[in-house]
């Protein structure tokens, strides 16, 4: 019954929603070239969910050559639209410094915090880990940045 209701909802949903769900299904089936072709139109039109999924593909090398710079950029696009999962991805890149000259714990903490505000259930765990590596001055600076972004990304939280 749930599948029938979902199929009916999908049929009446926007084409972008259908592209994203189809893209996700293709990723699950390891048909990455087809998934990318399905997701790119939605991502190019600014859909954060599609942008985040393309970021995942570049981060993990799924159907494309792994490219940390491109993954980061796709995650960043989605993050600036309030996508909590992409915000955790950005936090991770800053924490480990992959594809960057060096780690940046202040920005890692900031993005993990924003991700937690946005509802990512894993962000609190990431915050617990990154704070162990930080000084109090770094944490204070991160909170200043969080306050700057929070009002813009999450004005009602």
Number of C-alpha atoms within 10 A of each C-alpha: 6 7 8 9 10 11 12 11 12 14 12 11 11 10 12 17 17 18 19 23 18 16 25 20 14 17 19 11 10 13 15 20 14 14 26 22 12 21 25 19 16 20 22 11 11 14 20 24 23 29 29 28 26 25 26 20 23 23 22 15 15 18 16 14 11 15 15 19 16 16 25 25 17 25 31 21 20 25 25 15 17 20 24 28 24 30 30 29 25 25 30 24 25 24 23 15 15 14 15 13 7 12 16 17 24 24 23 27 31 27 29 32 25 27 27 21 18 19 14 18 14 14 26 17 11 19 20 12 13 20 16 8 10 13 11 9 10 17 18 12 14 20 18 13 17 21 12 11 16 20 11 13 18 13 8 7 8
